[in-house]
Amino acid sequence: MGERREITAEDVAAVLTRTKKDPLYELTNAVTDRDWEKSFFFLASLLAGDIHGLQALAAIANQVRKLWSPRIL
């Protein structure tokens, strides 16, 4: 912060780390919504945590399969 008398959002972001663990359904919801920015964010967050890459892949594959099935019928 230095000599400034106000704390900005950038100051706070510089000293904080993200501690929230995102649930897997946040990733699958973002995939369903076709929000690729959120999808990649939640995927990176989950992979940095305690989820295995194959678990994330299986969740995405299941969600895509659910999206395709009505189109096939």
Residue, then its C-alpha position, 0 to 999 in steps of 0.5 A: m500500500g505504501e504511502r496511500r491512505e486507501i486500500t484498493a481492490e488490487d491491494v486486497a487481491a495481491v495479498l489474498t489467495r483463493t481458498k474456496k474449493d469449488p464443487l464438481y457441479e460448478l464445472t458441469n454447469a459451466v459446460t452445460d451453459r457453454d461458458w468456456e471461461k468459467s469452465f476453464f476456471f473451474l477445471a483449473s481450480l478443481l485440478a489444483g485441489d484434490i480432484h484427479g484429472l480423470q474424475a474431471l474428464a468423466a464428469i465432463a464426458n457425462q455432461v456432454r453425453k447428457l447434452w447429446s442424448p436429446r439430439i440423437l432421439 
